[in-house]
Every structure is written in C-alpha cells, then in structure tokens.
Amino acid sequence: MKSNRAWWAMVICYLGLFGLLLAGTYASAPEHVKGDEDILGATLMFWLVKCIPLLLFIPGIIKKSHYAASWLAYMAMFYFVVIIATGAGTWMWLQVLTIALMFIASLMFTRWKKAEEQA
C-alpha cells in the first residue's frame, strides 16, 4: 500500500528531525553557559522548547490519521521558514532536507490515505 510507505517515510523524517534539532542545538550551545553539565541541561531545555509543537502530533501519527499528517505538513513549513530565516548553522541544510521530505511524505500519505478510505 502506498499510504503505508508514505507513513513510514513521514515517521522516519519526523524522528530524524528530532535528532537533527538536538544535534543542531547542542552544536550551537550558548556560550555564556560553563561546564559540561550546564551545557547539557541548557541544550536539552532549548531542544525541548523547539520540539514542543512537534510533540503534539504523536497521537495522530500513531493512529495513522490523515488529519494529523496534513497538519504536520503545515507545521513542517513553519519549521522550514524558521530554520531558513535564522540560518541555523551547519545543521541547517540537513534539517531543511529532512523537513522537505517530511512535508512531501505527509502530503502523499494524506492523499493516499483519503483515497483508501473512500474506496
């Protein structure tokens, strides 16, 4: 089924985005924080703030809801704009690529899932 492949692609990109956001946040840790424990704590706090909007989609993704996937596509575009606007350093292009793939996979999953439900 095409929708199942698109769902898996969406989930892989979704989880990959969490990892890339963590790596990008850790790589650009605040300079005023001193000590490894403080840097790790501050990094995790900033990462959690960045990821809160994405965490809202977990129940819908688990249920394979095409409504959640379509809203995830909109949220992906928000992340795309923010990352491009802020110029998030060396991790920016990996994040942009992951977000673009997640956007496409979300749209294709939505399209194919709705077609399956109507058939």
ABEGO torsion letter per residue (X at the ends): XAAAAAAAAAAAAAAAAAAAAAAAAAAABBAABBEAAAAAAAAAAAAAAAAAAAAAAAAAAAAGBAAAAAAAAAAAAAAAAAAAAAGAEAAAAAAAAAAAAAAAAAAAAAAAAAAAAAX
